Amino acid sequence: MSQKVMGKAIALFIISLLFVGEYCLAQEKSKISAFQRRSSNDLDRSIQLIDKEPIKAIDLLSLYFKENLKHINKTEASEIYQLLGKAHYNLEQYDLALHNYFKAVNLLTARSSRLKTKVRLEVPVSIYYDFGEAYLAKNNWDSAVHYLDKFVNDYRENDNKRGEGLVALGEAHFGKQSLETAENYADEAINLSNEIDNEALKYRSSLLKGRILESTDNHDAALALYRRLLENAIDDDDLNMNKTVTDAISRVLEREGNFQSQLDFKKSALQNSIALQDSTWQNDLNLEIAELYLDNEQPGEAIPYLNSGLATSDQIGDLEQSLKASKSLSDVYAAQGDYSQALSNYEKYVDLVGQQYEQKQKEIELSKKVLESLYKNRETISLLEKDRELNASQIELLEKDRDQKNLLIYGLLTLIVIILTAGYLLYRSISQKRLANQLLTLKSLRSQMNPHFIFNALNSVNSFISKNDTRQANKYYRNFPDSCG
């Protein structure tokens, strides 16, 4: 009974150890999972702000970095630097964007001091597209081609994104004047846009194709392509693409030098802008038509469009266009001898110059504050990164110490289990030997007792026979085998 109890106790002890270990592991996994969910939500909010409010996105990322410094691993830190790079790209701070992209990659490719092997984390292919876009903006065509080529060859997750990479790579080759290669990428992107039914990709790749046709002086083909795009943009009520394609057609017509063709197209575009109720575009077209008349020495025809442009500029608060229109009107009226109107418009022009100066001063102050804020955030992030690296080193040391302690604890527990098991086995062996000795002693006693017992029993039977007590003799004789067993 004692052996069974001891066996159950040892089994229960081992099961308890296993249960405690599993529970601690589950708790640790739960904490890590909860933190990862919070991290994912915070990064998602930053992504939502990057395009529309990049400065706020930078502030949020800096705050997130500060609050979660001890928990951020290399992969998460790399994601933050990639997001910071995108925010700076949207602010047209391309050098800072590239600086952050490089930091993101370096974090993933640097070897861990804890690992003896040259293990590196995988670099996300999407960052090569970000590199390429930044170098495109800097007109660094060779670097753009280098990164965009890696992106196009390795990226397979999303056809829409890969299509954008194809167009960007075509634009980089176009910048290098590798026109044949650029056209190949443009055609590939157009085909892909048709396969996946992506209108935005089709517009962008077709515009690249048109620019390539322009650069080879194939104006007729470029115009035909642009006019098809314009028809689609009008059918789709795509205002931004409408403006972009209109500018492209105007550029080709200007190269051809046909005044009437340019004028007719600009007037058609003006009617389109009125139908779309876009005051800014309408204002730009009024002033462009006026400029065409002035270049063709028809100032009288330009005056209505200049007046319309000035009125619209004042209405929408476009100070630059108001300055341009008032100065042109003053010059036109002066050339026609209408000095009253010339003076009136010139006075307006001078007043607008004063407003522009004040506006520029405010913009400079605002830009100064923004730059100070960005510089402060950059310094903060730099210091936080140094702290993170220091903390990472400390964590590595603590983890080593913890691993050693865990090894010692598990070693002691294993030793205890071995000792208990060995004790149990030894106890059982001793008990079995003791029982065997007792049985052996008993057999020895029996072997010593049997001759005397038999002798006495035979004497008793003989006594009953001598007394003629056959009944008792038979009874004793029948019970004799049981007494011997």
C-alpha positions, 0 to 999 in steps of 0.5 A: 500500500505504501508503495502505491501511495509513494508512486502516486505522489511522485506522479502527482508531483511531476504532473504539477511541475508540468502544469505550472510550466505550461501555465507560465508559458501561456501567461507569457504568450498572452502578454506578448499577444496583447502587446502585439495587438496594441502595437498593430492598432497604433501603427494602423492609426499612424498609417491613416495619417501619413498621407493627409497629415504627415506631421501628425503621423510623425508626432504620433510615431515619436510618442509611440516609440517613447511609450513602448520603448522597452517592448519594441523589437527590431521588426517593429522598430523597422516598421516605425522607421519605414512609416517615418520615411513615408511621412517625410516623403509626403512632406517632400523631405526626400533625404530624411525619407531615405535616411529613415528607410536605411535605418529600417533596413539596417535594423533588420540586416544587423547581426544579433550579438546573441547569435553566433550564426549570421542570422538576419531578419527578412527585409520586406520587399515593399520598402524597395518601392519606397526607396525607388519613389524617393530616388525618383523624386530626387531625379537619381535615376540609377538608384531608383532603377536599382531598388525598383528593379528588386521590387518588381522582380521579388514582389508577388503579394499584390498585382496593383502594387506591382503594377505601380512598381512597373510604372515607377521603374518605367519612369526611372528608365525614362529619366535615364533616357532608356526609352525602349526599356521604359516603353516595355515597362509601360506596356507591361503595366498597361496590360496588367491594368487591363487584366486586373481592371485597375483604372488608376494604374491604366491612367498612370501607365498610359500617361508614361507611354504618352510621354515616351511618344512625345519624347520621340516626337511622335505627337500624333500618337501621343495626342491620340492616346491622351484624347482617349484617356480624356474621354475615359476621364470625362466618362468616369467623372475623374476630375484629377485625371481630367486635369492631368490629361488636359495638361498633357494635351496642352503640352503636346499642342504647345510643342506643335506651335499651333495657336488655334489648336491650343486655343480651341482645346483650352476653351473646350477644357474651360467649358469642361471645368465650368460643367464640373464646377471646379473654380480653381481649374476654371481660374487656371484655364482663364489665365492660360487662355489670356496668356495665349492671346497675349503671346499672339499679340491679341491683348483685347481678346485677353482682357475678358479672360483676365478679368474673369480670372482675377474675379475667380482668384479673389473669390477662392483666395488664390493670391498668386493668380490674383497677382498675375491677373492684376499685373497683366491687366495693368500692362494691357490697359497701359498698352491700350492707353486706358491709364485709369484702368491700368492704374486701378489694376496696378494699385490692386497689384501693389496691395496684393504684393503687400498681402503676399509679403505678409502671407509669405512671412506667416508661411516662413514662421509656420515652416520654421515651427514645422521644421523645429518640430520635425527636428525635435522629433528626429532628435527624440527618435534618435535618442530613443533609438539609442536607449532602445539599443541600450535596453536591448543589450540589457535585455539580452544580458537579463535573458542570458541570466534568466536562461542560466537560472531556468537551466539551474532550476530545471536541472534541480527539478530534474535531479529531485525527480531522479532522486525521488524515483531512485529512492522509490525504486530502492525502497521497493527493491529493499522491501522485495528483498526483505519479503523474500528473506522472510519467506525464506526464513519461514520455509526454513522453519517449516523444514525444521518443524515438519519431521517433529510434527510428523513424528508426533502425529504418527504417535497420536494415530498409533495411540488411537489405534492401540486404544481401538479408537478407530473413529478418532484415528480416521478423523486425525488421519483425514486432517493430517494433510491440511495440517501439513499445508 
